[in-house]
Amino acid sequence: MSRIELQHLMFRYKRQQPEYVLKDLCMSVEDGQSVGIIGPNGVGKSTLLKILTGLLLEYEGKACVDGFAVQKQNLDQIRKKLGYVFQDSDSQLFMNTVYEDVAFGPLNYGMKEDEVKMRVEKALCQTRIENLADRQIYRLSGGEKKLVSIAGILAIGSDILLMDEPSAALDPSNRENLIEIIRDLKGVKIIASHDLDFIYDTCERTVLLSGGRIAFDGDTKEVLRNRELLEANGLRLPLSFRFMN
Amino acid sequence: MDKLDSAIQTIHQMEDMAEENRFFCHIHPLAKVLVTLWYLVLVMSFDTYNLIGLAGMSLYLIILFVVGEVSVKTAFRRLRLLFFGIFLLGAANVIFDREVLFRLHGFAVTGGMLSMLSLFLKAGFAVLAAYLLMAGTTVNGMCHALRIMHVPGILVTLVLLIYRYLVLMLKEAARMRQAYLLRAPGQKGVQMRAWGSFAGQMLLRSMERAEQVFDSMTLRGFQGEFPFLKRRWRMRTSIVYAVSWGIALFVLRKFPIFYIAGGLL
């Protein structure tokens, strides 16, 4: 069974609006896959991720996570399996310290203190920020905040990770660090980004959205090498390929 | 530094102070909240003209400032506007109550003067006690204590969310003000004619940020009540702290220490 399945997914922000943001999307994601979602601004990348998390429920067609239809009555089950890393980490982190923020999810799911402690420590270890546990959130750098956001999702035990522009506003060293961490994570990863080099480094499969439809779905290298296809969709060859050619 | 930035920094400094590794920070928040409430009740119970008895209650504040390693200077600087407001409020008493109660070396002391002083001391003590509580307890800790006291979860969550959103709103306001001033050289602040759109934009942006924070919370299982992390509080010390302050404050209330000391002299 696919971990994520979309069938003829359509979405528009208001019922009165004639224009659909997402049009007839069909795709499935298997366990262990890393999928990049690319496309120009306003094509619906973030919208697609928000539909999968259940933040936008008024879609047409079918969207399933681990067999559960993304509907209000299934949100509890879905959200235990799936985590969403916001583009702006400041909007995601709201507790005083790193430890408290990472523990927020497990505590909400009624886990015992010992279990919470174990999960928080493991998540901090996976994201290599054990040393930040007692640090105040407002004292963190942009890169550290991103890692804390990911740790907060991992602590819940989610193995489907959705990330919206994870490399935005990161310096090269933090970006490299994030790439390594994402590579090491198990489970499904879906990354929406304009940073095609980042997608190249983290995803083996890429979906190119154009005008709300899937223009390409396949091997990352194949799409990122296709200058005509990228340029026709408002994108440019990633730097790694530009120098190769 | 900009006033808004300074306000945000003050909030962060208070949070830092409450997280420090000091004796006062290791006491269970419930003990501190109960002692503070008990103190407030006792301070408010003093008769308007019992100034000497009331002054004895300052011992609690003095001891906490020393034991809690809290800077008195900083406290008075941060609370100066509040003290000024209290002073203005009390000053009205002098105008309305002019009855002479006694004369001190020929100077007529009216009921209004004493009630003003009494109001000033009571309100000042209450504000300082609340400040000392905040200086050693995080907002989460205080809310945890309120939940233990069976204050409804919805109210406690409301307090926490207001606190979080207040910081978000201040940050948005600081960002917008900075963007405005960078494009308005020579201006000291936001001009009157820009205030309408400025306030509207700030509200919309704050609401958007608040919505994102709420989304982030619901995605991590938030069901309407904040979970609290149990810390390794020093339970025995906390019990001793609450009981001994409970008794000591009662004794201070019953036996005005300054009268007794004056009698001995």
Boltz contact constraints between the chains, C-beta under 6 A:
constraints:
  - contact:
      token1: [A, 53]
      token2: [B, 219]
      max_distance: 6.0
  - contact:
      token1: [A, 55]
      token2: [B, 215]
      max_distance: 6.0
  - contact:
      token1: [A, 79]
      token2: [B, 219]
      max_distance: 6.0
  - contact:
      token1: [A, 84]
      token2: [B, 219]
      max_distance: 6.0
  - contact:
      token1: [A, 91]
      token2: [B, 209]
      max_distance: 6.0
  - contact:
      token1: [A, 91]
      token2: [B, 212]
      max_distance: 6.0
  - contact:
      token1: [A, 91]
      token2: [B, 213]
      max_distance: 6.0
  - contact:
      token1: [A, 92]
      token2: [B, 216]
      max_distance: 6.0
  - contact:
      token1: [A, 94]
      token2: [B, 164]
      max_distance: 6.0
  - contact:
      token1: [A, 94]
      token2: [B, 213]
      max_distance: 6.0
  - contact:
      token1: [A, 96]
      token2: [B, 15]
      max_distance: 6.0
  - contact:
      token1: [A, 96]
      token2: [B, 138]
      max_distance: 6.0
  - contact:
      token1: [A, 100]
      token2: [B, 229]
      max_distance: 6.0
  - contact:
      token1: [A, 103]
      token2: [B, 229]
      max_distance: 6.0
  - contact:
      token1: [A, 104]
      token2: [B, 220]
      max_distance: 6.0
  - contact:
      token1: [A, 105]
      token2: [B, 220]
      max_distance: 6.0
  - contact:
      token1: [A, 105]
      token2: [B, 221]
      max_distance: 6.0
  - contact:
      token1: [A, 107]
      token2: [B, 227]
      max_distance: 6.0
  - contact:
      token1: [A, 108]
      token2: [B, 220]
      max_distance: 6.0
  - contact:
      token1: [A, 108]
      token2: [B, 221]
      max_distance: 6.0
  - contact:
      token1: [A, 108]
      token2: [B, 222]
      max_distance: 6.0
  - contact:
      token1: [A, 108]
      token2: [B, 227]
      max_distance: 6.0
  - contact:
      token1: [A, 109]
      token2: [B, 221]
      max_distance: 6.0
  - contact:
      token1: [A, 113]
      token2: [B, 230]
      max_distance: 6.0
  - contact:
      token1: [A, 138]
      token2: [B, 12]
      max_distance: 6.0
